[in-house]
Amino acid sequence: MAVDPYSDKPKELLEVSPKGLVPGLKLNNFDSPRALNESTVILEYLEDLAATTTKRSLLPPITNPYARALVRLQCDHVNRALVPAFFRYLQAQTLDQQMECEEEFYAALEGLVALFERAEREVLGGGGTGAGGEKKAVAQSGQGQGLGLGLWVEGGDLEYADVMVGPWIFRASNALKHYRGFELPKGAKFEAYTERLFNHPAFKATCSNEELYIDFYERYAFNRLKSQISDAIKSGRGLP
């Protein structure tokens, strides 16, 4: 169910997420229903669950541990660098702070791109894009599945790192643009990636309309919000 985490928290939310943070997942396939919270943990649970049900994995096969490790490096960067930079930028109130935080957020995006490019280079090997190696490897893998390159490469499909970073790039394209005048990085490769990401049916199915994001993040943009996340940003602590 959809909830406003900044209003009075319904007991149904607190039952699955004791801190009152979203998302939370209720599991009714136990004699006594159980619950999980934290988005990364929920994603890992669903990935493990799919291994025994749909057999559709968002990670490279376990027989390719290096490719899996590269994806985890990308996800770690999203959690440690990109998400905190997003909130610091949005909550920055003075022009100097906003300029500094804008540079930090751009640097976080550039760091992610560098990790994507590293994976593309090391997973695809010497063929690379220039020699047609990318399209050949993607085609042989079955539309890119199993490489861990996701939508970063042409012909790829939605994978683990895309799911992790997609919501934050999308929110940057509307909330940060609206409140801070932010523009996503230019460049054919990154623009093609965001176009594939934003237009993927599974991704589009999870998005709300632009007005909702702008309304939701208004409290952050004007620093009128008292929450665990905003308090952590102000104090320099890690995000809850």
N, C-alpha and C positions, 0 to 999 in steps of 0.2 A: 504494500500500500504506500501511497505517497504521503509524506509528512513534511511539515515545516519544522526543521530542527531548532529554530530559534523562537518558536512559540512554546506554549505549555506542551511538554513532551507526553504523548499518549503512553499509557502503560504497556501497550503492545510493542512500542519501540523499545522501552526500557527493559522489557523481558528478553529481547534479543540483543540489545546493545546497552549495557549498564551505564555507560557514559552518556547515553543519549545521542551518540553520533550516528550518522548514516554513512553507508548502508548497513543493514542488518539482514540476516537470512535465518528464517525459521524452518527447521527440518522436521516435517511431520511423519517421516518414515521410521520413527522410533516409537516404542511403546509409550514413553513419555517424551513429548516433543523436545528437541534440543535446538540450540541456536549458535550462530557464528556472527561475529562482527569484524570490522576492519576490511576495507575493500581488497587489499592485497591477499589477505588470508582467504577471503571468499573466492577470489579468482583462482587461487591455488587449489582450493577444495573442488571447484567446478572442473578444473583441469584434470585432477585426479579422478573425479567421478566419471568424466567422459571416457577415461581410459578403459573403464569396465562396462560402459553402456554404448555410447555412439561410436567409440573408437576414433573420434575426431579430436586430434590434439592440436593445440595452438603453439606447441613447442616442437623443435626438431626431435627426431626419434632418439630414444635413450642410447642407441648405438652410436650417436654422434655427440658425445658429451661436450666437446669443445664448442660446437655450434650452440648448444644449450647454454653453456657458460657465457657466451657472448650476448645472448638475449638477456640473461640475468644481469649482466653489467649495464645494459641499456635500461632495464627496469630499476636498478639501484640508482642510476643517475637521475631518473625521473623523480624518485622518492626523495633523494637526498639534496638535489640541486634545483630541479625545475619547479616542483610544486612549492617549496618554500619561497623561491624567487618570485613566483606568481603572486603569492599573498603579500610579500613585502612590497612589491610594486604597487599592488592595488591599494594597500593601506598607507603608502607614503603620502604625506600631506603637503610638504613644502616642495617647491620646484626643484631645489637642489637634491632633495631625497628622491624625487621621482626620476630625475635624470640618472642618478646613481643606480637606482633599482631597475631602470629600463636597460642600462648596460648589463646589469647582472642577469636579467632575464634573457636578453639576446645571447649572452655568453652561455647560458644554460642550454638554449636551443642549439647553438653552434656545437656545444659539447655532445649533444645527442646526435646531431648530424655526423659528427666525427666518428661516433661509435657505430652508426649505421654504415658509414663508408668503410670502416674497418671490417665489419662483418661481411659486407659485400665483397671486399677485396680478398679476405682470407678464406671465406667459404667458397667463393667462385674460383679462386685460384688465379693463375696467370692469364686466363682468357680475358677476364674483365669485360667491361662494356665495349671498349674500343674494338675488340676482336670478335664481337658477337658472342662472347662467352656467357654473358648474363642471360640473354634470351634462350640460348641453348640449354643452359643449366636449369633455368626456370621451367622450360618446356619438358625436360626430361623428368623433373621432379613432380610433375602433375600440377601445373599452374602455380608453381612456387611453394607448394606445401612441403614442409619438411626441411626447408633450408634455414628457417629462422630469419628470413629477410622480409617477410610480410609484404605490406603494400609499398615498401620503399622501392621495390623493383617493379618494373612494368611486367604485368602478367601474374604478379604475386597475389596472395589472398590475405585476408585479415588474420593476423597472428598475435602472439602474446604481447609484444612490445607496443603494437598498435593500440591494443585495448588499454594498456597502461597510460600511454601518453595522449591518445586521441582526445579524451575529454578536456584536457588542459590546453591543447592547441586550439580546440574549438572555442573554449571560454575566452582564450586570449583574443580570438578573432571577433568576439562580440563584446564581452564585458570590458576587457582591457582597451579595446579600440574605442568604446563609448566613453569610458571615464578617464582614460589616459592618452588617447590619440595614438595608441599603439598600432603598428602595422607589422604583419608577419614578414619574415625575411623574404627577400626577392631571390630569384634564381630558378632556373627551369626545373632542376631536380626536386627542390623542396616544394615548389608550387605544384608540380605533378603529383607529389606524394600527398599533399593536403587535399588536392582535388579527388584523388582516389579514395582517401580516407573519409572525407566528408560525404561522399556520394555512395559509399558502400552501404548496401541495404541493412545489414546488421547494425552498423553504426548509426545510421539515420533513425532506426527504430528506437534507439535509446535517447535521442535528443529531444529537448523541449524547444519551444519557440524562442526566438531571440529576446522578446520582451520579458520573458520569465527570468532569463539569466541576468539581464540588466537590472530588473527589479530586485532579484535575490542578492546581488553583489553591491547594491547601493549602500548598504550598511557598512560594508568593508571600505568602499571608496571614500566615504565621508567620516570614517573612523567612529561611527556611532554604535558600534556593536561590541558587546561584552560576551565573548565566547571563549571556549578553550583554545581554538585556533588563533583568534585575534590576540588573546593574552600571550600565547606562546610567541607570536611574531613580535609583539612589543617588547617582550623580555629577552628575546634572542634565544629562547629555548627551542628544542626540536618540536615538531608538530605532534599532537596527540594521536 
